[in-house]
C-alpha cells in the first residue's frame, strides 16, 4: 500500500469511529446530576454569604485598590487579588 492508501484508510477509520462515538453519546439517557459532583453539595455552608462576613477586628487589612476588608493573614485581596499593603 502506498502512502495515499494509508491516508485514506486512516481517514475512513477515524470517520467511522467518530460516527460511532456520536451515536453512543446521543443514545445515552440524560441523568440527574449528583449534587456532590455538581458542586452544589455544601454541608459546611452556614447560610451566610462570604461577602456578608466582615473581617473587621484586630489586624484586618483594607485593600488599597478596592477597599475590601481582608483577614490579617492574607497577602492578596480576596476581592480584586491585588497585593495588600503591609
MDTraj code that builds the backbone (N, CA, C; nanometers):
import mdtraj as md
import numpy as np

residues = "UNK UNK UNK UNK UNK UNK UNK UNK UNK UNK UNK UNK UNK UNK UNK UNK UNK UNK UNK UNK UNK UNK UNK UNK UNK UNK UNK UNK UNK UNK UNK UNK UNK UNK UNK UNK UNK UNK UNK UNK UNK UNK UNK UNK UNK UNK UNK UNK UNK UNK UNK UNK UNK UNK UNK UNK UNK UNK UNK UNK UNK UNK UNK UNK UNK UNK UNK UNK UNK UNK UNK UNK UNK UNK UNK UNK UNK UNK UNK UNK UNK UNK UNK UNK UNK UNK".split()
xyz = np.array([
    [0.0840, -0.1182, 0.0000],
    [0.0000, 0.0000, 0.0000],
    [0.0882, 0.1242, 0.0000],
    [0.0485, 0.2189, -0.0797],
    [0.1217, 0.3446, -0.0876],
    [0.0792, 0.4395, 0.0228],
    [0.1453, 0.5523, 0.0333],
    [0.1123, 0.6478, 0.1396],
    [-0.0295, 0.7034, 0.1271],
    [-0.0788, 0.7230, 0.0052],
    [-0.2142, 0.7765, -0.0114],
    [-0.3183, 0.6743, 0.0318],
    [-0.2894, 0.5470, 0.0118],
    [-0.3824, 0.4433, 0.0569],
    [-0.3939, 0.4440, 0.2091],
    [-0.2800, 0.4592, 0.2780],
    [-0.2817, 0.4650, 0.4235],
    [-0.3557, 0.5887, 0.4739],
    [-0.3390, 0.6990, 0.4062],
    [-0.4093, 0.8215, 0.4452],
    [-0.5596, 0.8027, 0.4316],
    [-0.6033, 0.7428, 0.3222],
    [-0.7469, 0.7208, 0.3001],
    [-0.8018, 0.6229, 0.4029],
    [-0.7299, 0.5143, 0.4302],
    [-0.7749, 0.4167, 0.5301],
    [-0.7846, 0.4823, 0.6675],
    [-0.6862, 0.5634, 0.7030],
    [-0.6872, 0.6319, 0.8320],
    [-0.8062, 0.7264, 0.8431],
    [-0.8336, 0.8029, 0.7398],
    [-0.9479, 0.8947, 0.7423],
    [-1.0796, 0.8200, 0.7542],
    [-1.0928, 0.7087, 0.6843],
    [-1.2168, 0.6302, 0.6910],
    [-1.2339, 0.5712, 0.8308],
    [-1.1269, 0.5162, 0.8876],
    [-1.1363, 0.4561, 1.0209],
    [-1.1724, 0.5614, 1.1249],
    [-1.1061, 0.6763, 1.1227],
    [-1.1387, 0.7816, 1.2188],
    [-1.2795, 0.8355, 1.1971],
    [-1.3240, 0.8439, 1.0744],
    [-1.4604, 0.8880, 1.0471],
    [-1.5628, 0.7925, 1.1049],
    [-1.5402, 0.6623, 1.0868],
    [-1.6320, 0.5621, 1.1417],
    [-1.6313, 0.5678, 1.2942],
    [-1.5147, 0.5812, 1.3540],
    [-1.5071, 0.5903, 1.5000],
    [-1.5788, 0.7138, 1.5534],
    [-1.5695, 0.8247, 1.4845],
    [-1.6388, 0.9457, 1.5284],
    [-1.7898, 0.9293, 1.5187],
    [-1.8371, 0.8665, 1.4118],
    [-1.9811, 0.8432, 1.3970],
    [-2.0305, 0.7520, 1.5081],
    [-1.9555, 0.6459, 1.5389],
    [-1.9954, 0.5553, 1.6465],
    [-1.9955, 0.6260, 1.7821],
    [-1.8959, 0.7087, 1.8081],
    [-1.8908, 0.7823, 1.9344],
    [-2.0064, 0.8813, 1.9452],
    [-2.0405, 0.9463, 1.8365],
    [-2.1525, 1.0405, 1.8371],
    [-2.2842, 0.9682, 1.8611],
    [-2.3038, 0.8549, 1.7966],
    [-2.4269, 0.7773, 1.8180],
    [-2.4362, 0.7309, 1.9624],
    [-2.3244, 0.6882, 2.0202],
    [-2.3232, 0.6447, 2.1595],
    [-2.3590, 0.7607, 2.2523],
    [-2.3022, 0.8770, 2.2272],
    [-2.3277, 0.9931, 2.3127],
    [-2.4724, 1.0393, 2.3029],
    [-2.5315, 1.0300, 2.1859],
    [-2.6695, 1.0757, 2.1689],
    [-2.7707, 0.9756, 2.2229],
    [-2.7352, 0.8483, 2.2319],
    [-2.8278, 0.7472, 2.2813],
    [-2.8330, 0.7414, 2.4324],
    [-2.7354, 0.7949, 2.5007],
    [-2.7327, 0.7860, 2.6464],
    [-2.8485, 0.8632, 2.7059],
    [-2.9062, 0.8068, 2.8107],
    [-3.0158, 0.8719, 2.8810],
    [-2.9604, 0.9863, 2.9652],
    [-3.0211, 1.1030, 2.9571],
    [-2.9758, 1.2112, 3.0446],
    [-3.0112, 1.1768, 3.1891],
    [-2.9182, 1.1969, 3.2784],
    [-2.9406, 1.1657, 3.4186],
    [-2.9357, 1.2930, 3.5007],
    [-2.9990, 1.2872, 3.6139],
    [-2.9963, 1.3988, 3.7072],
    [-2.8582, 1.4014, 3.7717],
    [-2.7869, 1.5134, 3.7654],
    [-2.6526, 1.5163, 3.8229],
    [-2.6569, 1.5015, 3.9739],
    [-2.5614, 1.4298, 4.0260],
    [-2.5486, 1.4144, 4.1696],
    [-2.5026, 1.5474, 4.2283],
    [-2.5646, 1.5890, 4.3360],
    [-2.5319, 1.7186, 4.3959],
    [-2.3866, 1.7241, 4.4405],
    [-2.3312, 1.6112, 4.4811],
    [-2.1921, 1.6105, 4.5266],
    [-2.0959, 1.6292, 4.4113],
    [-2.1340, 1.5895, 4.2900],
    [-2.0477, 1.6052, 4.1746],
    [-2.0631, 1.7424, 4.1109],
    [-2.1767, 1.8057, 4.1271],
    [-2.2017, 1.9330, 4.0603],
    [-2.1521, 2.0530, 4.1397],
    [-2.1048, 2.0313, 4.2613],
    [-2.0564, 2.1423, 4.3414],
    [-2.1656, 2.2096, 4.4228],
    [-2.2871, 2.1570, 4.4196],
    [-2.3970, 2.2177, 4.4931],
    [-2.4073, 2.1629, 4.6352],
    [-2.3358, 2.0588, 4.6669],
    [-2.3404, 1.9975, 4.7984],
    [-2.2427, 2.0700, 4.8893],
    [-2.2960, 2.1435, 4.9863],
    [-2.2101, 2.2195, 5.0763],
    [-2.2533, 2.1942, 5.2203],
    [-2.2092, 2.0847, 5.2810],
    [-2.2547, 2.0572, 5.4171],
    [-2.2047, 2.1594, 5.5189],
    [-2.0945, 2.2262, 5.4912],
    [-2.0407, 2.3230, 5.5860],
    [-2.0967, 2.4631, 5.5651],
    [-2.1859, 2.4807, 5.4691],
    [-2.2422, 2.6122, 5.4405],
    [-2.3287, 2.6563, 5.5571],
    [-2.3047, 2.7756, 5.6071],
    [-2.3773, 2.8239, 5.7236],
    [-2.4873, 2.9232, 5.6889],
    [-2.5164, 2.9410, 5.5606],
    [-2.6228, 3.0308, 5.5201],
    [-2.5800, 3.1754, 5.5083],
    [-2.4558, 3.2034, 5.5329],
    [-2.4063, 3.3403, 5.5269],
    [-2.3132, 3.3532, 5.4074],
    [-2.3395, 3.4485, 5.3220],
    [-2.2572, 3.4713, 5.2036],
    [-2.1200, 3.5222, 5.2460],
    [-2.0184, 3.4863, 5.1684],
    [-1.8822, 3.5289, 5.2010],
    [-1.8698, 3.6803, 5.2010],
    [-1.9488, 3.7482, 5.1188],
    [-1.9417, 3.8940, 5.1158],
    [-2.0064, 3.9560, 5.2394],
    [-2.0928, 3.8777, 5.3095],
    [-2.1563, 3.9290, 5.4301],
    [-2.0641, 3.9211, 5.5509],
    [-1.9678, 3.8317, 5.5461],
    [-1.8756, 3.8166, 5.6574],
    [-1.7786, 3.9336, 5.6586],
    [-1.7615, 3.9896, 5.7705],
    [-1.6711, 4.1035, 5.7813],
    [-1.5421, 4.0597, 5.8481],
    [-1.4318, 4.1065, 5.7982],
    [-1.3016, 4.0734, 5.8554],
    [-1.2589, 4.1783, 5.9567],
    [-1.3540, 4.2597, 5.9997],
    [-1.3182, 4.3652, 6.0938],
    [-1.2702, 4.3038, 6.2231],
    [-1.1885, 4.3750, 6.2891],
    [-1.1327, 4.3273, 6.4141],
    [-0.9849, 4.3588, 6.4162],
    [-0.9185, 4.3022, 6.5123],
    [-0.7754, 4.3274, 6.5267],
    [-0.7000, 4.2691, 6.4087],
    [-0.6222, 4.3506, 6.3425],
    [-0.5367, 4.3026, 6.2354],
    [-0.6011, 4.2936, 6.0995],
    [-0.7201, 4.3448, 6.0811],
    [-0.7841, 4.3393, 5.9497],
    [-0.7132, 4.4347, 5.8546],
    [-0.6910, 4.3893, 5.7324],
    [-0.6256, 4.4715, 5.6304],
    [-0.7288, 4.5191, 5.5299],
    [-0.7209, 4.6450, 5.4923],
    [-0.8102, 4.7012, 5.3918],
    [-0.7318, 4.7146, 5.2622],
    [-0.7892, 4.6641, 5.1550],
    [-0.7236, 4.6698, 5.0243],
    [-0.7171, 4.8146, 4.9767],
    [-0.5991, 4.8618, 4.9363],
    [-0.5883, 4.9991, 4.8885],
    [-0.6508, 5.0193, 4.7507],
    [-0.6775, 4.9113, 4.6797],
    [-0.7322, 4.9218, 4.5445],
    [-0.8846, 4.9233, 4.5425],
    [-0.9473, 4.8310, 4.6195],
    [-1.0935, 4.8214, 4.6123],
    [-1.1625, 4.8482, 4.7451],
    [-1.0871, 4.8564, 4.8552],
    [-1.1459, 4.8878, 4.9848],
    [-1.2038, 4.7693, 5.0590],
    [-1.1841, 4.6481, 5.0107],
    [-1.2370, 4.5292, 5.0763],
    [-1.1544, 4.4974, 5.1998],
    [-1.2237, 4.4621, 5.3088],
    [-1.1541, 4.4237, 5.4308],
    [-1.1127, 4.2776, 5.4202],
    [-0.9878, 4.2486, 5.4542],
    [-0.9331, 4.1138, 5.4468],
    [-0.8771, 4.0744, 5.5822],
    [-0.8751, 3.9452, 5.6090],
    [-0.8183, 3.8953, 5.7339],
    [-0.6688, 3.9246, 5.7362],
    [-0.6120, 3.9237, 5.8545],
    [-0.4728, 3.9654, 5.8695],
    [-0.3744, 3.8707, 5.8019],
    [-0.4085, 3.7464, 5.7799],
    [-0.3165, 3.6514, 5.7196],
    [-0.3097, 3.6576, 5.5686],
    [-0.3927, 3.7391, 5.5069],
    [-0.3969, 3.7440, 5.3605],
    [-0.2813, 3.8262, 5.3049],
    [-0.2276, 3.7808, 5.1933],
    [-0.1254, 3.8557, 5.1211],
    [-0.1882, 3.9305, 5.0048],
    [-0.2919, 3.8686, 4.9466],
    [-0.3627, 3.9276, 4.8327],
    [-0.5084, 3.9509, 4.8709],
    [-0.5685, 4.0518, 4.8120],
    [-0.7079, 4.0856, 4.8388],
    [-0.7990, 3.9731, 4.7915],
    [-0.8980, 3.9377, 4.8724],
    [-0.9893, 3.8300, 4.8354],
    [-1.0906, 3.8742, 4.7308],
    [-1.0986, 4.0029, 4.7040],
    [-1.1931, 4.0536, 4.6054],
    [-1.1264, 4.0823, 4.4710],
    [-1.0202, 4.1615, 4.4715],
    [-0.9584, 4.2034, 4.3451],
    [-0.8230, 4.1374, 4.3193],
    [-0.7730, 4.0585, 4.4122],
    [-0.6490, 3.9811, 4.4016],
    [-0.5256, 4.0700, 4.3817],
    [-0.5324, 4.1927, 4.4241],
    [-0.4139, 4.2787, 4.4230],
    [-0.3378, 4.2591, 4.5531],
    [-0.2103, 4.2891, 4.5507],
    [-0.1250, 4.2750, 4.6679],
    [-0.1690, 4.3741, 4.7749],
    [-0.1847, 4.3228, 4.8973],
    [-0.2239, 4.4090, 5.0082],
    [-0.1012, 4.4797, 5.0630],
    [-0.1159, 4.6058, 5.0956],
    [-0.0053, 4.6800, 5.1559],
    [0.0082, 4.6415, 5.3016],
    [0.1300, 4.6133, 5.3440],
    [0.1509, 4.5743, 5.4849],
    [0.2367, 4.6744, 5.5545],
])
top = md.Topology()
chain = top.add_chain()
for i, resn in enumerate(residues, 1):
    res = top.add_residue(resn, chain, resSeq=i)
    for name in ("N", "CA", "C"):
        top.add_atom(name, md.element.get_by_symbol(name[0]), res)
traj = md.Trajectory(xyz[None], top)
